[in-house]
Amino acid sequence: MDRNRFEGAARELGGRVQGAFGDAVGSDRNSAEGRLKQAEGAAQNLYGQGREALREATHEASKYAADLYENAGTYVQEGGKVVRRQVHENPLSALLLAGLLGFLLGLSVRDRH
């Protein structure tokens, strides 16, 4: 748990208590200060939640990148097997797709010169 979440929750609770005390004894000053501390605590708690979420997202992205780095060769090999199987099962479709890709590549190179 992020330190800001803990401190924010404590400040928010303290503000609630002070605000309730101010309301009970009729002290506008204590009531207002309590509400202010409560709002500050809620904001600090929210900040801590954001930091925690960012830390978790960073950790997940790091794990994903490590997996991709470690298994990239396997993914390429599996993709190659799928392409070979599709070409073997549907040679006409593969030929048409290759022709279309070649045509589009030729158009893109022609436009650059």
C-alpha positions, 0 to 999 in steps of 0.5 A: 500500500502506498504511503500516501494512501495510508496517510490520506486515509488517516487524515480523512478520518481525522477530518471527519472526526473533527468535523463531526465534533465541530458540528456536535458542539456548534463550532463552525471553525472546527467543523470547517477545519475538519471538512478541509482536512477530510478533503485533503486526506481524500485527495492524498488518498486518491494520489496514492491510488494513482501511484499504485495503479501506475506502479502495477501497470508498469510492472505488467508492461515489464512482464509482457515485454520480458515475455515477448523478448524471451519468446519472440523466436517461438512466436516467429516459428509458430507464425511461419508454421501457420503461414506454410499450412495456409499456403499449402491448404489454399495455394490459389488464395496465397498466390492472389494475396502475394500478387496483391501485396506485390502490386501495392508495394510496387505502387508505394515505391513508384510514388516515392520516385 
